[in-house]
Amino acid sequence: MSPRIDLHTHSTASDGTDSPAGLVAAATAAGLDVLAITDHDTTAGWREAGAALPQGMQLVPGAELSCVSESDADGRGRRISVHLLAYLFDPAAAAVVAEQRRLREERRTRLRTMAERMAADGVPIDPDELLGALPADAPAGRPHLARALVDAGLVSSVDEAFASYLGSGRGYYVARSDTPVMRAIDMINDAGGVTVLAHPLAHARGPTVSLPTIAEMAAHGLTGIEVDHPNHDQPTREKLRALADELDLLPTGSSDYHGTNKDIPIGAETTDPDVFVDLVSRAGGCEIVAGVAG
């Protein structure tokens, strides 16, 4: 039987609801053989997840980087949010450490501003309580505020919280200052890692980069694109698979699992084993972690 490989999951180190050890337990229960932990702009969950691995399971250390594209191919340099999956890079590389610290600090400031705006409007959200419940090195994000709104009984789900309070068209929204995507690709390549463009044509999430921009990223050193993702329908997957073949990019598949913050189960989408072997062969910043007998 072919190994089952999920290369895009989140824990409580960012905006998932499973602890890193709980993430491994969920992957084990789902019958996964290879799991990538890709929390937003942090490597804080790597150690705990690695220590929790059962015998025979492999952990791919990674992160999902918050980036922005300003390519002319997207229309006169229009700014478009881009998520970049980075794998097997050196977490101690100076540029990586500095940029992840900057992003985490900026996310916390942003979340506090949004919470304070809500509190000023009488929404029962306590900014100090919200941030105090998060680990000091956790990247604070809108999903944490969305969960607080659910817990307060103001909305019934995280999706409803985004639609009613937290979307970019709402008065509480605060913009981010993310990493230019070409600089992020350089940063991870320099740290020995590889990069995969996450959910590149997930239009339900908002504006997406153009196919010419993806070609620019490929020419700049992008390694792959996430083809099989829950937000991609079959025609989109076929388009992306053809693009991957044209640009010599590796086509991956992943669940983008967030625990109970989303309704997609871990392992819902997986990566072809041959693609995975090729992806790993191109990286050298850190090692895959293998579970051993306890």
N, C-alpha and C positions, 0 to 999 in steps of 0.2 A: 504493500500500500504506500502511495506517495505521501511524503510528509506534508502536514498542513501548516501553513506559514502565514501569520498575520503581522504586517509590518507597520501598523499605525494604530496605537492605543494610548489611552491617557489614564493617569492615576490622580490621587489627591495631591501629588506634587505640583499639579497645575489645576485643571478643571474637571477631572474625573471624580467619581464618587467611591471608587475602590482604592484602598491603600496600595502601594506598590506590591506588597505581599499578597493582598487580596486580588490584585490584577493577575498575578501569576496563578493563584488558585482558580480564578475564573477561566483562564486559558487552559489549565489542566483539565478542568471539568468539561470544557468544550472539545477536548481531544486535540489541542494544538501541539505541534512538535517544536515550533519556532515562534517566538514572540518578540516583537520590538516594542520597547517602551519609548514613547515619543511625546513627552510632556512639553507644553509650550515654554520655550525659552529657558529651560532649566534641565540640568542633569541630576537634580537632587534625589530622584527616585531610583537611580541606578543601583546603588549599593543594596538597598533593602530588597529590591526585586531579585537581584542576583543571589542573595543569601536564601531566598525562599524557593529557588528552583528545585523541582523534583528531579530525580535521576532520569537522564535521557532527554530532558527539555533544554533548549538553547535560548538564550536571551541576547537580542541584538540591542546594544545601547544606542540610543538616538535622541532626537529632539525635533519638535516642530517649531520652525523659526518664523516669527512674525515679520513679514517683508512687505515692500511696496514696489510696484513697477511704475516707471514713468517713461516708458518707451514711446517713441513717436508712432510706432506701429499700432498702438492702442488709441491713437487719435490725439495728435498734438501734445503728446506728453501727459495725457490724463493720468492721474494717480489711481492705481488699482491695487487693492489689497491682495497679497499673494502669500500663501503658506508653503514653506519649503521644508520637506522632511530631510533631516541630516542623520547619517548613520556612521558609526564606527570612526568618529573623529576623536582627536585628543582633547579631553575635557579641560585639560590644564593649559591649552594654548592661550597665550596672552590675549589675542584678539577675541577669542571666543568668550573667555572669562569676562572681559571688559564689556562686551556688547550684551551678554546675558544679564550682567549686573545692571546696566543702563536700562534695559527693557523691563526688568522686574521692578526697579524703582519707579519708572514712569507708569507702569501698570497700576502700582499701588496708589500713586498720586491721582491718577485718572479715576480709579474706583472710588477713592475718598470724595473727589469732587462730585461725582454722580450721586453718591449716597447723600452728601450734604445738600445737594439741590433737591433731592426727594424729601429729606427731612424738613427743609425750609417750606416745602409745600404741604406739610402735614402727613406725608407718607410715613408709616411707622417703621422706619429703618434707622438704626443707630450706627453711624459710621465707625465709631470706636469699637463697638461690639463686633461689627462685621469684620473689620481688619484684624481685631485682636484674636479672632477665632482661627486665623490663617497662620501657618508656619511663617517665620520671619523671612525665609528665602523662597517662599512660594510665589509664583507669578499670579497676582490677583487679576481676575478678569470678570467680564460681565456675567458669566455663568454663576459666579459666587453671589452676585447681587440678585440674579434671577432666582436662585435657590432660596435666598432670604425672602423674596417676595412670595414665593410658594409657601414657605413656612409661616409667613404672616397671614396667609389666607387671602391674599389680594388677587392671586391668579391660581389656576389649577395646574399649570405646567410651566416648565422652563421656556418652551416655545411660546406660550401665551405671554410670558413676562417680556420676552424680546419684542413681540408684536405690539404690546400695549405700552411698554415703558422704555425699553432699552435700545430700540432700533435707531439707525442713523437719522431718521426723520423725526425723532421724538425730542422734546425739549431737554431731557436729562442726558442726552448723549454727549460724550466728549471724545474728540478724535485722538488718535495715537500718532506717535512719531516712530514709525517702524524702519527696519533696516532696508536700504536699497537692495533689491534682489540680486543684482550682479555682484555687489560687494559681499553679500552673504554666501554666494557660490564660491567666490574667491576665498573667503574666510575658512569655509569648511574644507575646500580642496587643500589649502595651505596647512590645515590641521590633520591632513591624512584621511579625511572622510570622503563620503560620496553624498550626492544630493538628488532628491526626487521631488518633482513638482506635485504637491498634494492637490487632489480633486480639481484639476485645472479647468474643467468646463462644467462645474457645478453651478449652473445659472440661478438655482433657487437661493443660493447664498448671497447673491448680488452680482455686480459686474465682474466679468472674468477677462483674463488677458487674451489677446488675439493669437491665432496660430502663428503669424509671423513673429510675434514676441517670444513664443515658445521656441521657435527656430533660433532666435537671437540668444536665448538662454542656453540652448544646446551648443551653439558655437562658442559660448563663453565657458563651457565646462560642466553643464548640467548632465547628470548621469542617467536619469530616468523620469518617467511620468506615471502617475497613479491612474491607471486605466479602469480597473474594476473597483469601483467605489459605490457605496449605497446611493449617492446623489447623481450617479450617471446612469441614464437609461441605455438600452441596447444600441440604438443608433449612435449615441455619443461614444460608447465604448468602441464601436467599430471604427469611428472616425479617429479616435485617439490611438488605437492599435495601428492603424495605417500610418498615422503621423509618427509614431514611435519607430516603425520600420523605416520610414523615409529619412528620419533624422538620426538613426542609429542610437535611439534611446531605449533603455530597458523598461518594459511595461510591467508595472507591479499591480498588486491587488491587496486591499486592506479594508478592515471594517470601520476604522475611525471610531473605535469604541470609547465611550465616556461613562460607562456604568449607567445608573438610573437617570443621568442628565439627558440621555438620548435613548431612543427605543431600538437601536441597532445592536444585536447581540455580538459578542466577541466571536471572531472567526466567520462572520457572515460573508466576508470576501477574503480571498487568499491569493498568495503569489505563487506562480509556477516555480517548482523546485529548481529547474535549470536557470531561470532568471535570477533566482536568489543566489545560486552559486556564482554566477557571473558578477552580480552586484558586490558580493563579499570579496571576490578576487581583486576588485579595483580599489579596495580600501586598506588602510594600514595604520590608522591613527590610534586604534585600540582593538582589543580582541573580543570576539564573541564569548559570552560566559556560558559554560556548560554545567548543568545540574549534576551533582554527584550523590551517591548514596548517603543518607543521613546516619 
